[in-house]
Amino acid sequence: MRYIALFILAFIFWLLITMNISVANIIVGAVAALVTALIFGKHFIKDVIPFLQPQRYFWLIIYLIIFIWECIRANFDVAYRVLHPAMPIKPGIVKVKMSLKKNIAKTILANSITMTPGTISVDIIDDYIYVHWIYVSSEDPEKYSQKISGRFEKFIKKIFE
């Protein structure tokens, strides 16, 4: 089943990056997706049934919108800190509690945090993620956990768990 899921995802990805639905492109995309599935299928996710549920794609679209918005906000925040004469930064590493259980969900959260300007995921240990933050605005773990991963985590949970 995971070979089929990988074939479908690879083929859809091919169509999205080429943006061409000619017969020749569809044949080449199908062959490329088939070769990809045959070579990398054994390394693909073992439980693919959740990825075939349409409601997860709805939550993925919502997540992408929120992620883009958070990146834009973080870009302005970092630009403000860089351009401000006093350069108001208060860097530190914070320990953020996660409620995610699957490794792929934890990895997506860590990558989302890293891709947001002003934060870098340093390590994941058990149910905690260590994040270097350009401005630690609170000493309360509940507040900074909500600020760093709160919006991402609830959607990632709906998509991957």
Secondary structure, 3 states (H helix, E strand, C coil): CHHHHHHHHHHHHHHHHHCCCCHHHHHHHHHHHHHHHHHHHHHCCCCCHHHHCHHHHHHHHHHHHHHHHHHHHHHHHHHHHHHCCCCCCECEEEEEECCCCCHHHHHHHHHHHHHCCCEEEEEEECCEEEEEECECCCCCHHHHHHHHHHHHHHHHHHHHC
